[in-house]
């Protein structure tokens, strides 16, 4: 149980770091309103460190959710 909690702490730090290292797409509230459709359907950066950070963040988020559910199910 302690091992899973330590792994969860490490995964959460990786998730936080990978999200904070990503660059923002737009500035301010006006950019989020105007650029929402472009963010969903527009150009995506598929190369470079942005793609690597995005993939790391996705994997860390899934691992965080799975580990959290496993820890909660073992507590019951």
N, CA, C and O of each residue as an XYZ file, in Angstrom:
304
protein
N       0.830     -1.191      0.000
C       0.000      0.000      0.000
C       0.877      1.258      0.000
O       0.595      2.209     -0.730
N       1.923      1.266      0.804
C       2.818      2.418      0.873
C       3.545      2.601     -0.457
O       3.788      3.725     -0.895
N       3.888      1.483     -1.091
C       4.582      1.552     -2.374
C       3.690      2.222     -3.424
O       4.165      3.034     -4.218
N       2.405      1.882     -3.424
C       1.478      2.489     -4.370
C       1.325      3.987     -4.116
O       1.201      4.768     -5.059
N       1.335      4.381     -2.865
C       1.215      5.805     -2.543
C       2.460      6.579     -2.963
O       2.359      7.725     -3.402
N       3.628      5.963     -2.832
C       4.865      6.606     -3.276
C       4.861      6.743     -4.798
O       5.251      7.780     -5.334
N       4.419      5.689     -5.491
C       4.323      5.752     -6.948
C       3.324      6.825     -7.366
O       3.553      7.546     -8.337
N       2.210      6.931     -6.630
C       1.212      7.957     -6.933
C       1.782      9.360     -6.744
O       1.485     10.259     -7.531
N       2.583      9.551     -5.727
C       3.217     10.853     -5.502
C       4.187     11.193     -6.629
O       4.236     12.338     -7.079
N       4.957     10.211     -7.087
C       5.903     10.438     -8.177
C       5.157     10.757     -9.474
O       5.541     11.662    -10.214
N       4.085     10.002     -9.740
C       3.287     10.242    -10.946
C       2.660     11.629    -10.905
O       2.592     12.309    -11.930
N       2.199     12.056     -9.729
C       1.591     13.383     -9.633
C       2.624     14.482     -9.877
O       2.307     15.491    -10.507
N       3.838     14.307     -9.397
C       4.890     15.287     -9.667
C       5.250     15.339    -11.149
O       5.484     16.417    -11.696
N       5.295     14.177    -11.800
C       5.567     14.136    -13.239
C       4.448     14.827    -14.002
O       4.704     15.556    -14.960
N       3.206     14.601    -13.581
C       2.060     15.233    -14.236
C       2.098     16.748    -14.087
O       1.878     17.477    -15.054
N       2.373     17.215    -12.891
C       2.463     18.657    -12.649
C       3.589     19.277    -13.477
O       3.397     20.315    -14.111
N       4.750     18.649    -13.472
C       5.897     19.188    -14.210
C       5.638     19.204    -15.710
O       5.982     20.172    -16.389
N       5.034     18.139    -16.232
C       4.806     18.086    -17.675
C       3.767     19.110    -18.119
O       3.847     19.628    -19.233
N       2.799     19.406    -17.265
C       1.801     20.424    -17.608
C       2.407     21.822    -17.512
O       2.147     22.669    -18.366
N       3.205     22.067    -16.489
C       3.790     23.393    -16.326
C       4.842     23.707    -17.389
O       5.047     24.876    -17.715
N       5.504     22.705    -17.928
C       6.527     22.940    -18.935
C       5.948     23.193    -20.328
O       6.658     23.667    -21.215
N       4.674     22.883    -20.525
C       4.055     23.129    -21.826
C       3.810     24.619    -22.006
O       3.513     25.335    -21.050
N       3.938     25.071    -23.247
C       3.693     26.483    -23.513
C       2.204     26.712    -23.724
O       1.480     25.827    -24.181
N       1.759     27.922    -23.380
C       0.361     28.264    -23.542
C       0.016     28.520    -24.994
O       0.865     28.943    -25.778
N      -1.243     28.261    -25.354
C      -1.672     28.468    -26.739
C      -2.141     29.890    -26.995
O      -1.963     30.410    -28.096
N      -2.737     30.526    -25.994
C      -3.271     31.870    -26.186
C      -3.129     32.642    -24.885
O      -2.853     32.073    -23.829
N      -3.321     33.937    -24.986
C      -3.150     34.788    -23.810
C      -4.495     35.359    -23.388
O      -5.197     35.979    -24.187
N      -4.839     35.148    -22.151
C      -6.011     35.798    -21.585
C      -7.343     35.163    -21.938
O      -7.407     34.132    -22.607
N      -8.396     35.802    -21.475
C      -9.748     35.303    -21.660
C     -10.196     35.431    -23.107
O     -10.897     34.554    -23.613
N      -9.807     36.499    -23.776
C     -10.226     36.680    -25.172
C      -9.641     35.596    -26.069
O     -10.293     35.154    -27.015
N      -8.443     35.175    -25.785
C      -7.845     34.105    -26.570
C      -8.524     32.774    -26.350
O      -8.607     31.961    -27.271
N      -9.011     32.539    -25.146
C      -9.684     31.278    -24.890
C     -11.053     31.230    -25.536
O     -11.514     30.160    -25.933
N     -11.715     32.385    -25.648
C     -13.027     32.414    -26.304
C     -12.865     32.335    -27.818
O     -13.538     31.544    -28.479
N     -11.982     33.145    -28.358
C     -11.820     33.200    -29.810
C     -11.076     31.980    -30.341
O     -11.358     31.522    -31.449
N     -10.148     31.458    -29.583
C      -9.329     30.367    -30.089
C      -9.801     28.991    -29.712
O      -9.080     28.017    -29.928
N     -10.998     28.872    -29.151
C     -11.490     27.566    -28.727
C     -11.698     26.603    -29.870
O     -11.302     25.441    -29.784
N     -12.316     27.072    -30.944
C     -12.560     26.206    -32.097
C     -11.250     25.854    -32.788
O     -11.073     24.732    -33.262
N     -10.336     26.814    -32.844
C      -9.057     26.528    -33.488
C      -8.261     25.514    -32.679
O      -7.534     24.691    -33.236
N      -8.405     25.580    -31.370
C      -7.689     24.627    -30.531
C      -8.228     23.218    -30.740
O      -7.462     22.254    -30.734
N      -9.541     23.088    -30.926
C     -10.131     21.768    -31.120
C      -9.913     21.243    -32.529
O      -9.601     20.066    -32.715
N     -10.076     22.110    -33.523
C     -10.055     21.655    -34.908
C      -8.874     22.182    -35.707
O      -8.695     21.798    -36.863
N      -8.080     23.037    -35.126
C      -7.016     23.692    -35.872
C      -5.732     22.898    -35.914
O      -5.712     21.678    -35.754
N      -4.660     23.637    -36.136
C      -3.345     23.030    -36.261
C      -2.876     22.507    -34.914
O      -3.137     23.103    -33.870
N      -2.186     21.394    -34.961
C      -1.578     20.848    -33.750
C      -0.096     20.650    -34.017
O       0.308     20.288    -35.121
N       0.701     20.893    -32.994
C       2.128     20.658    -33.120
C       2.371     19.163    -32.925
O       2.111     18.618    -31.852
N       2.863     18.517    -33.950
C       3.043     17.076    -33.868
C       4.506     16.685    -33.678
O       4.817     15.502    -33.540
N       5.400     17.663    -33.669
C       6.813     17.354    -33.546
C       7.403     18.136    -32.384
O       6.835     19.122    -31.913
N       8.535     17.675    -31.946
C       9.275     18.417    -30.946
C       8.887     18.075    -29.522
O       8.193     17.093    -29.257
N       9.351     18.909    -28.625
C       9.154     18.642    -27.210
C       7.712     18.854    -26.777
O       7.287     18.284    -25.773
N       6.949     19.658    -27.507
C       5.533     19.859    -27.158
C       4.757     18.552    -27.265
O       3.925     18.250    -26.410
N       5.024     17.784    -28.303
C       4.350     16.497    -28.476
C       4.785     15.516    -27.404
O       3.972     14.738    -26.903
N       6.058     15.548    -27.049
C       6.556     14.647    -26.010
C       5.945     15.002    -24.669
O       5.530     14.116    -23.922
N       5.883     16.307    -24.350
C       5.278     16.727    -23.083
C       3.790     16.408    -23.039
O       3.262     16.038    -21.990
N       3.125     16.547    -24.156
C       1.707     16.228    -24.215
C       1.479     14.735    -23.985
O       0.565     14.347    -23.258
N       2.298     13.914    -24.596
C       2.175     12.465    -24.415
C       2.500     12.064    -22.980
O       1.823     11.205    -22.414
N       3.524     12.671    -22.385
C       3.874     12.375    -20.991
C       2.736     12.781    -20.064
O       2.406     12.052    -19.129
N       2.136     13.939    -20.318
C       1.028     14.401    -19.485
C      -0.169     13.465    -19.593
O      -0.826     13.181    -18.591
N      -0.454     12.989    -20.783
C      -1.574     12.065    -20.965
C      -1.334     10.744    -20.243
O      -2.224     10.235    -19.561
N      -0.148     10.198    -20.390
C       0.182      8.932    -19.731
C       0.172      9.096    -18.224
O      -0.335      8.228    -17.514
N       0.720     10.187    -17.726
C       0.744     10.429    -16.286
C      -0.662     10.625    -15.730
O      -0.950     10.186    -14.616
N      -1.533     11.270    -16.483
C      -2.907     11.470    -16.023
C      -3.651     10.144    -15.932
O      -4.374      9.901    -14.966
N      -3.475      9.293    -16.926
C      -4.124      7.974    -16.893
C      -3.568      7.141    -15.743
O      -4.325      6.476    -15.034
N      -2.249      7.174    -15.554
C      -1.636      6.427    -14.457
C      -2.110      6.947    -13.106
O      -2.323      6.166    -12.179
N      -2.277      8.260    -12.991
C      -2.755      8.860    -11.737
C      -4.168      8.375    -11.411
O      -4.458      8.003    -10.274
N      -5.033      8.382    -12.410
C      -6.414      7.942    -12.189
C      -6.458      6.465    -11.823
O      -7.160      6.080    -10.888
N      -5.715      5.636    -12.550
C      -5.723      4.199    -12.282
C      -5.165      3.906    -10.896
O      -5.744      3.118    -10.148
N      -4.049      4.532    -10.550
C      -3.461      4.306     -9.226
C      -4.384      4.781     -8.115
O      -4.494      4.128     -7.077
N      -5.046      5.908     -8.322
C      -5.986      6.403     -7.314
C      -7.124      5.426     -7.101
O      -7.505      5.154     -5.962
N      -7.668      4.896     -8.181
C      -8.753      3.926     -8.061
C      -8.302      2.634     -7.397
O      -9.046      2.044     -6.614
N      -7.087      2.191     -7.706
C      -6.558      0.974     -7.085
C      -6.361      1.186     -5.584
O      -6.704      0.315     -4.785
N      -5.815      2.329     -5.198
C      -5.599      2.602     -3.778
C      -6.919      2.679     -3.029
O      -7.038      2.156     -1.920
N      -7.911      3.327     -3.627
C      -9.215      3.436     -2.963
C      -9.878      2.074     -2.852
O     -10.493      1.772     -1.829
N      -9.767      1.248     -3.882
C     -10.395     -0.074     -3.839
C      -9.710     -0.985     -2.826
O     -10.361     -1.849     -2.238
N      -8.409     -0.807     -2.613
C      -7.705     -1.617     -1.620
C      -8.008     -1.157     -0.194
O      -7.910     -1.949      0.744
N      -8.369      0.098     -0.026
C      -8.690      0.610      1.303
C     -10.002      0.041      1.821
O     -10.170     -0.140      3.027
N     -10.930     -0.241      0.919
C     -12.255     -0.751      1.310
C     -12.135     -2.167      1.669
O     -13.128     -2.799      2.029
